[in-house]
Amino acid sequence: MNKYERLGTFLKKQDRESVPMTFAEIEQVAGVTLPKSQKYQAWWSNSTSNNVMTQVWLDAGYRTEQVDVVHGRLVFRRVSAGNGTPAGMREEPPMFRTDAQTTPPSGKLTHHPAFGAMKGMFTVEPGYDIASSDPEIVAEWEDAIERKAALLETGLKRKP
């Protein structure tokens, strides 16, 4: 059993859309002392990876809002999936498409979905072999980088 489960039970029994509470009231309901991290705004976020207590209020169908860590108070706001059941925190869509979404009809993947994502972000000057570990080539690279850095620094000093 989660040490904050009593808070979840309390919230599930509420018939109000919003439940304003002080941190002291939360401690009283949960029967435990809140950790020192309660004084940080991020601790009260609705991210499921945040802390154990977050999952308790989300599972009870509430989200936190109007968090005031200075005065030690917040509001639990009921959320609904539209069909009357608590929604908690919905999963965010994935950043990249899955293989099933990117697989061509032939069934053979041609490249990763992120292929080309960095296109145009940097260029390699003609004549440089980026795979070479030849000390002379590395020294040339370092010299070129130092020259460009000096030019940039000079240009930055000229601007008002």
Backbone as a chain_set.jsonl record, in Angstrom:
{"seq": "MNKYERLGTFLKKQDRESVPMTFAEIEQVAGVTLPKSQKYQAWWSNSTSNNVMTQVWLDAGYRTEQVDVVHGRLVFRRVSAGNGTPAGMREEPPMFRTDAQTTPPSGKLTHHPAFGAMKGMFTVEPGYDIASSDPEIVAEWEDAIERKAALLETGLKRKP", "coords": {"N": [[0.848, -1.195, 0.0], [0.528, 2.188, -0.815], [2.037, 4.961, 0.822], [0.636, 7.319, 0.629], [-1.921, 6.668, 0.092], [-4.241, 7.138, 1.574], [-4.83, 9.802, 1.007], [-5.623, 9.582, -1.655], [-7.951, 8.02, -1.349], [-9.501, 9.825, 0.113], [-9.794, 11.928, -1.801], [-11.229, 10.577, -3.822], [-13.684, 10.281, -2.624], [-14.738, 12.782, -2.658], [-17.257, 15.061, -3.771], [-17.034, 17.339, -5.137], [-15.921, 19.598, -7.741], [-13.575, 21.008, -7.42], [-11.042, 20.889, -4.953], [-9.815, 22.673, -2.577], [-6.848, 22.768, -0.653], [-4.614, 22.948, 2.145], [-1.104, 22.414, 2.623], [-0.67, 21.353, 5.116], [-3.192, 20.268, 5.685], [-3.232, 18.247, 3.786], [-1.192, 16.621, 4.762], [-2.409, 15.855, 7.144], [-4.673, 14.422, 6.246], [-3.422, 12.393, 4.732], [-1.885, 11.253, 6.655], [0.823, 11.305, 6.953], [4.027, 12.969, 7.009], [4.844, 15.435, 4.685], [7.499, 15.379, 2.246], [10.593, 17.329, 2.25], [10.845, 18.358, -0.264], [8.413, 19.367, -0.948], [8.331, 22.084, -0.924], [9.034, 22.956, -3.38], [7.882, 23.992, -6.499], [7.831, 22.241, -8.695], [7.495, 19.714, -7.549], [4.825, 19.43, -7.165], [3.78, 19.112, -9.643], [1.913, 17.597, -12.354], [3.112, 15.379, -13.409], [3.646, 12.01, -13.981], [6.068, 10.808, -13.533], [7.147, 12.205, -11.53], [6.73, 11.988, -8.58], [5.715, 9.638, -6.006], [3.291, 10.351, -4.786], [2.008, 11.901, -6.701], [0.912, 10.117, -8.591], [-1.099, 9.053, -7.031], [-3.031, 11.149, -6.653], [-3.675, 11.56, -9.317], [-4.724, 9.058, -10.064], [-6.976, 9.151, -8.514], [-8.475, 10.841, -9.949], [-7.918, 13.54, -10.115], [-6.173, 16.669, -10.692], [-3.437, 18.832, -9.921], [-3.55, 22.351, -9.311], [-3.1, 25.932, -9.232], [-0.994, 26.048, -7.388], [0.589, 27.09, -4.516], [3.425, 27.407, -3.157], [4.682, 29.052, -1.359], [2.761, 29.894, 0.51], [1.82, 27.44, 1.164], [-0.378, 25.909, -0.082], [-2.898, 24.572, -2.315], [-4.974, 23.616, -5.143], [-6.931, 20.851, -5.829], [-8.157, 19.733, -8.816], [-10.885, 18.207, -10.335], [-10.724, 15.927, -13.034], [-12.06, 14.664, -16.072], [-12.779, 11.956, -18.261], [-14.703, 12.427, -20.071], [-16.683, 10.579, -20.222], [-17.556, 10.382, -17.717], [-15.835, 8.982, -16.12], [-12.871, 9.088, -14.124], [-10.011, 10.622, -15.544], [-7.374, 11.057, -14.929], [-3.939, 11.468, -15.574], [-3.323, 11.762, -18.905], [-1.495, 9.876, -21.317], [1.186, 11.258, -23.185], [1.455, 11.813, -26.731], [3.674, 9.774, -28.735], [7.027, 10.864, -29.551], [8.276, 10.153, -31.948], [7.234, 8.42, -34.878], [5.97, 5.056, -34.837], [7.387, 1.878, -35.894], [5.365, 0.478, -37.178], [3.809, 2.506, -38.209], [5.48, 3.64, -40.036], [6.335, 1.73, -41.754], [6.66, 0.729, -45.068], [4.307, -0.445, -47.628], [5.547, -2.722, -48.686], [6.657, -3.927, -46.53], [9.242, -3.72, -45.766], [11.528, -1.799, -44.08], [12.947, 1.266, -45.061], [14.477, 3.305, -43.967], [15.195, 4.843, -40.773], [12.619, 6.578, -38.896], [13.542, 9.042, -37.959], [15.445, 9.739, -39.697], [17.354, 12.101, -41.379], [16.669, 14.182, -39.734], [18.524, 15.942, -38.689], [19.427, 17.32, -40.849], [21.125, 19.856, -42.537], [22.015, 21.083, -40.237], [24.726, 21.177, -39.683], [27.854, 21.43, -41.443], [30.484, 19.797, -43.233], [33.583, 20.873, -44.114], [34.837, 20.898, -47.456], [37.346, 18.544, -48.353], [38.121, 17.692, -45.826], [38.582, 14.806, -43.886], [36.485, 13.329, -41.907], [36.611, 10.966, -40.54], [39.2, 10.42, -40.094], [42.097, 9.916, -38.082], [44.501, 11.024, -38.249], [47.226, 12.791, -37.036], [48.122, 15.207, -38.218], [45.927, 16.099, -39.71], [44.047, 16.406, -37.679], [45.295, 18.464, -36.254], [45.129, 20.488, -38.161], [42.348, 20.857, -38.198], [41.939, 21.777, -35.563], [43.377, 24.19, -35.662], [41.876, 25.573, -37.613], [39.441, 25.794, -36.285], [40.175, 27.37, -34.09], [40.925, 29.74, -35.454], [38.448, 30.512, -36.542], [36.982, 30.875, -34.196], [38.369, 33.019, -33.08], [37.825, 34.984, -34.992], [35.052, 35.193, -34.682], [34.932, 36.08, -32.031], [36.225, 38.551, -32.231], [34.424, 39.876, -33.886], [32.211, 39.985, -32.206], [33.111, 41.677, -30.214], [33.214, 44.1, -31.492], [30.587, 44.882, -31.88], [28.074, 47.06, -30.55]], "CA": [[0.0, 0.0, 0.0], [1.232, 3.453, -0.928], [1.869, 5.729, 2.057], [-0.278, 8.433, 0.384], [-3.19, 6.102, -0.375], [-5.361, 7.773, 2.284], [-5.177, 11.01, 0.261], [-6.376, 9.118, -2.82], [-9.286, 7.624, -0.878], [-10.183, 11.066, 0.456], [-10.167, 12.633, -3.02], [-12.251, 9.801, -4.528], [-14.969, 10.464, -1.937], [-15.201, 14.155, -2.823], [-18.256, 15.258, -4.822], [-16.801, 18.678, -5.686], [-15.007, 19.692, -8.87], [-12.288, 21.474, -6.918], [-10.83, 20.638, -3.526], [-8.678, 23.462, -2.096], [-6.255, 22.207, 0.561], [-3.29, 23.413, 2.551], [-0.17, 21.292, 2.738], [-0.913, 20.764, 6.434], [-4.386, 19.425, 5.56], [-2.835, 17.06, 3.022], [-0.461, 15.767, 5.71], [-3.382, 15.317, 8.103], [-5.484, 13.419, 5.547], [-2.569, 11.271, 4.334], [-1.33, 10.628, 7.854], [2.287, 11.321, 6.856], [4.642, 14.275, 6.795], [5.311, 15.614, 3.308], [8.951, 15.555, 2.189], [11.069, 18.718, 2.131], [10.685, 18.794, -1.658], [7.098, 20.0, -1.103], [8.487, 23.532, -1.078], [9.37, 23.244, -4.772], [6.73, 23.971, -7.4], [7.885, 21.06, -9.553], [7.045, 18.531, -6.823], [3.364, 19.389, -7.251], [3.356, 19.002, -11.037], [1.077, 16.431, -12.631], [3.915, 14.416, -14.16], [3.647, 10.728, -13.282], [7.435, 10.434, -13.165], [7.572, 13.165, -10.53], [6.823, 11.36, -7.263], [4.703, 8.605, -5.736], [2.013, 10.971, -4.441], [1.367, 12.396, -7.918], [0.101, 9.044, -9.163], [-2.265, 8.868, -6.152], [-4.102, 12.111, -6.967], [-4.113, 11.34, -10.696], [-5.591, 7.874, -10.048], [-8.234, 9.552, -7.883], [-9.207, 11.654, -10.922], [-7.653, 14.964, -9.879], [-4.913, 17.296, -11.069], [-3.159, 19.99, -9.071], [-3.474, 23.661, -9.95], [-3.009, 27.053, -8.292], [-0.066, 25.649, -6.328], [1.238, 28.231, -3.864], [4.339, 26.795, -2.202], [5.038, 30.04, -0.34], [1.732, 29.847, 1.555], [1.518, 26.039, 1.441], [-1.746, 25.54, -0.434], [-3.142, 24.243, -3.714], [-6.322, 23.169, -5.462], [-7.07, 19.638, -6.625], [-9.259, 19.928, -9.757], [-11.323, 16.936, -10.922], [-10.657, 15.803, -14.484], [-12.935, 13.595, -16.517], [-12.515, 11.462, -19.609], [-15.857, 12.745, -20.9], [-17.734, 9.587, -20.005], [-17.84, 10.35, -16.3], [-14.798, 8.278, -15.375], [-11.678, 9.908, -13.965], [-9.029, 10.419, -16.598], [-6.008, 11.14, -14.445], [-3.049, 12.093, -16.549], [-3.269, 11.015, -20.151], [-0.17, 9.725, -21.895], [1.464, 12.14, -24.307], [1.747, 11.046, -27.938], [5.111, 9.547, -28.898], [7.73, 11.883, -30.309], [8.524, 9.63, -33.278], [6.279, 7.41, -35.309], [6.413, 3.679, -34.625], [7.707, 1.136, -37.112], [4.121, 0.119, -37.865], [3.319, 3.687, -38.914], [6.42, 4.054, -41.07], [6.67, 0.609, -42.627], [6.0, 0.81, -46.367], [3.495, -1.622, -47.933], [6.384, -3.895, -48.959], [7.013, -4.518, -45.249], [10.667, -3.531, -45.522], [11.875, -0.426, -43.728], [14.036, 1.828, -45.857], [15.306, 4.073, -43.044], [14.582, 5.2, -39.494], [11.751, 7.764, -39.016], [14.276, 10.269, -37.649], [16.447, 9.942, -40.743], [17.324, 13.439, -41.955], [16.224, 15.192, -38.768], [19.602, 16.904, -38.444], [19.86, 17.848, -42.143], [21.36, 21.295, -42.58], [22.439, 21.606, -38.945], [26.153, 21.438, -39.751], [28.475, 20.996, -42.695], [31.897, 19.46, -43.169], [34.251, 21.578, -45.195], [35.438, 20.009, -48.453], [38.743, 18.21, -48.148], [38.354, 17.108, -44.514], [38.137, 13.434, -43.675], [36.048, 13.34, -40.507], [36.905, 9.677, -39.93], [40.647, 10.286, -39.968], [42.702, 10.266, -36.802], [45.845, 11.48, -38.593], [47.536, 13.962, -36.195], [48.234, 16.429, -39.017], [44.565, 16.539, -40.05], [43.448, 16.883, -36.426], [45.914, 19.758, -35.971], [44.525, 21.441, -39.103], [40.99, 21.131, -37.696], [42.043, 22.622, -34.366], [43.787, 25.53, -36.103], [40.738, 26.201, -38.284], [38.446, 26.125, -35.249], [40.702, 28.511, -33.333], [40.829, 30.934, -36.299], [37.034, 30.907, -36.627], [36.585, 31.376, -32.878], [38.963, 34.349, -32.934], [37.055, 35.888, -35.842], [33.757, 35.421, -34.037], [35.136, 36.891, -30.837], [36.522, 39.91, -32.698], [33.164, 40.438, -34.369], [31.333, 40.238, -31.067], [33.624, 42.819, -29.455], [32.946, 45.316, -32.256], [29.167, 45.275, -31.788], [27.795, 47.844, -29.322]], "C": [[0.883, 1.245, 0.0], [0.989, 4.279, 0.335], [0.925, 6.922, 1.898], [-1.68, 7.95, -0.023], [-4.4, 6.725, 0.32], [-5.787, 9.072, 1.597], [-6.007, 10.634, -0.965], [-7.796, 8.732, -2.457], [-10.117, 8.852, -0.552], [-10.676, 11.787, -0.798], [-11.27, 11.9, -3.786], [-13.639, 9.996, -3.911], [-15.544, 11.868, -2.117], [-16.208, 14.247, -3.971], [-18.119, 16.641, -5.459], [-15.828, 18.614, -6.858], [-13.621, 20.159, -8.432], [-12.231, 21.28, -5.411], [-9.61, 21.448, -3.105], [-8.171, 22.871, -0.777], [-4.939, 22.908, 0.87], [-2.39, 22.18, 2.632], [-0.363, 20.586, 4.083], [-2.147, 19.855, 6.407], [-4.069, 18.141, 4.79], [-2.089, 16.09, 3.937], [-1.422, 15.101, 6.691], [-4.206, 14.199, 7.463], [-4.652, 12.178, 5.225], [-1.986, 10.539, 5.537], [0.191, 10.53, 7.821], [2.769, 12.754, 6.69], [5.136, 14.346, 5.358], [6.821, 15.811, 3.304], [9.332, 17.024, 2.026], [10.893, 19.256, 0.716], [9.319, 19.414, -1.923], [7.211, 21.504, -1.319], [8.905, 23.943, -2.482], [8.144, 23.045, -5.648], [6.675, 22.681, -8.216], [7.369, 19.803, -8.861], [5.535, 18.351, -6.957], [2.871, 19.293, -8.692], [2.577, 17.705, -11.241], [1.801, 15.394, -13.479], [4.004, 13.114, -13.364], [5.044, 10.279, -12.887], [7.961, 11.299, -12.026], [7.783, 12.53, -9.157], [5.655, 10.401, -7.064], [3.332, 9.226, -5.481], [1.275, 11.479, -5.676], [0.441, 11.351, -8.509], [-1.167, 8.822, -8.333], [-3.361, 9.857, -6.525], [-4.575, 11.975, -8.404], [-5.061, 10.143, -10.78], [-6.947, 8.174, -9.416], [-9.055, 10.45, -8.803], [-9.014, 13.144, -10.753], [-6.297, 15.369, -10.436], [-4.695, 18.467, -10.116], [-3.145, 21.253, -9.919], [-3.423, 24.707, -8.849], [-2.114, 26.708, -7.101], [0.668, 26.88, -5.819], [2.163, 27.661, -2.787], [4.736, 27.761, -1.083], [4.053, 29.975, 0.834], [1.261, 28.419, 1.858], [0.088, 25.645, 1.142], [-1.849, 25.267, -1.931], [-4.602, 23.883, -3.896], [-6.2, 21.879, -6.265], [-8.305, 19.842, -7.498], [-9.6, 18.589, -10.389], [-11.206, 17.01, -12.439], [-11.503, 14.608, -14.877], [-12.611, 13.213, -17.94], [-13.68, 11.75, -20.537], [-16.993, 11.758, -20.73], [-18.042, 9.422, -18.518], [-16.786, 9.632, -15.48], [-13.568, 9.166, -15.264], [-10.645, 9.583, -15.027], [-7.61, 10.391, -16.055], [-5.145, 11.855, -15.477], [-2.959, 11.217, -17.78], [-1.83, 10.949, -20.651], [-0.002, 10.699, -23.059], [1.752, 11.298, -25.54], [3.255, 10.871, -28.086], [5.747, 10.606, -29.798], [7.964, 11.438, -31.756], [7.472, 8.588, -33.616], [6.848, 6.017, -35.061], [6.722, 3.018, -35.951], [6.452, 0.799, -37.893], [3.586, 1.292, -38.68], [4.223, 4.085, -40.075], [6.782, 2.936, -42.037], [5.921, 0.732, -43.947], [5.213, -0.473, -46.654], [4.317, -2.883, -48.189], [6.785, -4.606, -47.679], [8.472, -4.328, -44.892], [10.947, -2.057, -45.234], [13.039, 0.057, -44.585], [14.979, 2.639, -44.99], [14.498, 4.398, -41.794], [13.719, 6.45, -39.67], [12.473, 9.081, -38.739], [15.357, 10.566, -38.689], [16.279, 11.337, -41.345], [16.919, 14.538, -40.985], [17.273, 16.271, -38.525], [20.085, 17.579, -39.728], [19.987, 19.375, -42.093], [21.846, 21.9, -41.281], [23.937, 21.923, -38.923], [26.68, 20.939, -41.091], [29.937, 20.664, -42.428], [32.556, 20.115, -44.37], [34.882, 20.59, -46.165], [36.91, 19.771, -48.158], [39.048, 17.596, -46.793], [37.786, 15.705, -44.462], [37.762, 13.314, -42.209], [36.344, 12.028, -39.792], [38.399, 9.498, -39.676], [41.105, 10.656, -38.569], [44.16, 10.676, -37.014], [46.141, 12.761, -37.803], [47.634, 15.266, -36.991], [46.856, 16.985, -39.356], [43.868, 17.087, -38.805], [44.003, 18.259, -36.072], [45.352, 20.839, -36.889], [43.131, 21.847, -38.634], [41.051, 22.091, -36.519], [42.433, 24.044, -34.729], [42.62, 26.274, -36.747], [39.681, 26.629, -37.271], [38.9, 27.337, -34.456], [40.617, 29.805, -34.134], [39.388, 31.441, -36.363], [36.543, 31.473, -35.298], [37.128, 32.787, -32.659], [38.212, 35.376, -33.773], [35.701, 36.215, -35.214], [33.908, 36.333, -32.823], [35.429, 38.339, -31.198], [35.257, 40.596, -33.147], [32.215, 40.788, -33.231], [31.786, 41.452, -30.279], [33.326, 44.138, -30.164], [31.513, 45.799, -32.095], [28.915, 46.015, -30.487], [26.943, 47.077, -28.344]], "O": [[1.866, 1.324, 0.737], [-0.123, 4.301, 0.862], [0.459, 7.481, 2.89], [-2.519, 8.751, -0.434], [-5.47, 6.83, -0.279], [-6.97, 9.411, 1.599], [-6.992, 11.305, -1.274], [-8.74, 9.074, -3.17], [-11.298, 8.919, -0.895], [-11.831, 12.209, -0.862], [-12.16, 12.544, -4.342], [-14.65, 9.885, -4.604], [-16.699, 12.119, -1.772], [-16.043, 13.602, -5.006], [-18.983, 17.065, -6.227], [-15.016, 17.695, -6.957], [-12.613, 19.751, -9.009], [-13.214, 21.474, -4.696], [-8.482, 20.978, -3.253], [-8.959, 22.52, 0.101], [-4.247, 23.393, -0.025], [-2.871, 21.048, 2.7], [-0.234, 19.365, 4.173], [-2.149, 18.794, 7.031], [-4.586, 17.074, 5.117], [-2.325, 14.882, 3.893], [-1.265, 13.927, 7.025], [-4.411, 13.15, 8.073], [-5.109, 11.051, 5.416], [-1.638, 9.361, 5.454], [0.781, 9.758, 8.577], [2.013, 13.636, 6.282], [5.776, 13.414, 4.872], [7.372, 16.354, 4.261], [8.487, 17.859, 1.701], [10.803, 20.468, 0.516], [9.085, 19.936, -3.013], [6.286, 22.129, -1.841], [9.108, 25.126, -2.753], [7.453, 22.032, -5.54], [5.605, 22.101, -8.404], [6.853, 18.908, -9.531], [5.033, 17.23, -6.869], [1.669, 19.384, -8.939], [2.592, 16.824, -10.382], [1.163, 14.617, -14.19], [4.397, 13.125, -12.197], [5.19, 9.449, -11.99], [9.106, 11.137, -11.605], [8.897, 12.536, -8.634], [4.722, 10.368, -7.866], [2.318, 8.681, -5.916], [0.044, 11.486, -5.697], [-0.689, 11.66, -8.888], [-2.201, 8.442, -8.881], [-4.512, 9.455, -6.698], [-5.741, 12.239, -8.698], [-6.075, 10.196, -11.476], [-7.946, 7.532, -9.741], [-10.195, 10.788, -8.486], [-9.848, 13.934, -11.196], [-5.404, 14.543, -10.625], [-5.649, 19.022, -9.571], [-2.775, 21.225, -11.093], [-3.671, 24.409, -7.681], [-2.431, 27.031, -5.956], [1.286, 27.616, -6.588], [1.745, 27.455, -1.647], [5.085, 27.33, 0.016], [4.455, 29.996, 1.997], [0.399, 28.217, 2.714], [-0.598, 25.103, 2.009], [-0.991, 25.682, -2.711], [-5.372, 23.847, -2.937], [-5.466, 21.815, -7.252], [-9.39, 20.099, -6.977], [-8.723, 17.907, -10.919], [-11.543, 18.024, -13.052], [-11.646, 13.656, -14.11], [-12.21, 14.059, -18.74], [-13.642, 11.346, -21.7], [-18.14, 12.064, -21.055], [-18.694, 8.462, -18.107], [-16.839, 9.67, -14.251], [-13.25, 9.911, -16.191], [-10.43, 8.42, -15.369], [-6.732, 9.769, -16.653], [-5.615, 12.758, -16.169], [-2.561, 10.055, -17.695], [-1.046, 11.871, -20.428], [-0.939, 10.933, -23.823], [2.245, 10.178, -25.414], [4.029, 11.71, -27.624], [5.098, 11.167, -30.682], [7.862, 12.244, -32.681], [6.896, 7.957, -32.729], [8.064, 5.824, -35.073], [6.363, 3.533, -37.01], [6.456, 0.827, -39.124], [2.975, 1.09, -39.729], [3.79, 4.783, -40.992], [7.464, 3.175, -43.034], [4.694, 0.829, -43.959], [5.431, -1.486, -45.989], [3.843, -3.992, -47.941], [7.208, -5.761, -47.721], [8.899, -4.737, -43.812], [10.64, -1.184, -46.046], [14.004, -0.676, -44.802], [16.181, 2.66, -45.256], [13.277, 4.246, -41.768], [14.039, 7.301, -40.5], [12.056, 10.128, -39.234], [16.095, 11.543, -38.56], [15.185, 11.707, -41.771], [16.835, 15.704, -41.372], [16.926, 17.402, -38.186], [21.056, 18.335, -39.696], [19.074, 20.079, -41.662], [22.072, 23.108, -41.213], [24.366, 22.839, -38.222], [26.041, 20.139, -41.774], [30.544, 21.197, -41.5], [32.125, 19.925, -45.507], [35.405, 19.557, -45.747], [37.631, 20.687, -47.762], [40.126, 17.029, -46.611], [36.674, 15.442, -44.921], [38.641, 13.207, -41.354], [36.33, 11.981, -38.562], [38.804, 8.495, -39.088], [40.578, 11.58, -37.949], [44.955, 10.674, -36.074], [45.379, 13.723, -37.894], [47.263, 16.324, -36.483], [46.638, 18.196, -39.298], [43.183, 18.108, -38.869], [43.253, 19.132, -35.634], [45.124, 21.969, -36.457], [42.772, 23.024, -38.666], [40.324, 23.082, -36.47], [41.89, 25.0, -34.176], [42.397, 27.453, -36.47], [39.098, 27.706, -37.392], [38.104, 28.233, -34.177], [40.28, 30.853, -33.583], [39.137, 32.641, -36.252], [35.778, 32.437, -35.275], [36.433, 33.647, -32.118], [37.986, 36.501, -33.329], [35.263, 37.365, -35.216], [33.106, 37.244, -32.616], [34.935, 39.255, -30.541], [35.032, 41.764, -32.831], [31.497, 41.785, -33.301], [30.96, 42.183, -29.734], [33.199, 45.177, -29.516], [31.252, 47.0, -32.167], [29.462, 45.657, -29.445], [26.621, 47.589, -27.272]]}, "num_chains": 1, "name": "protein.A"}
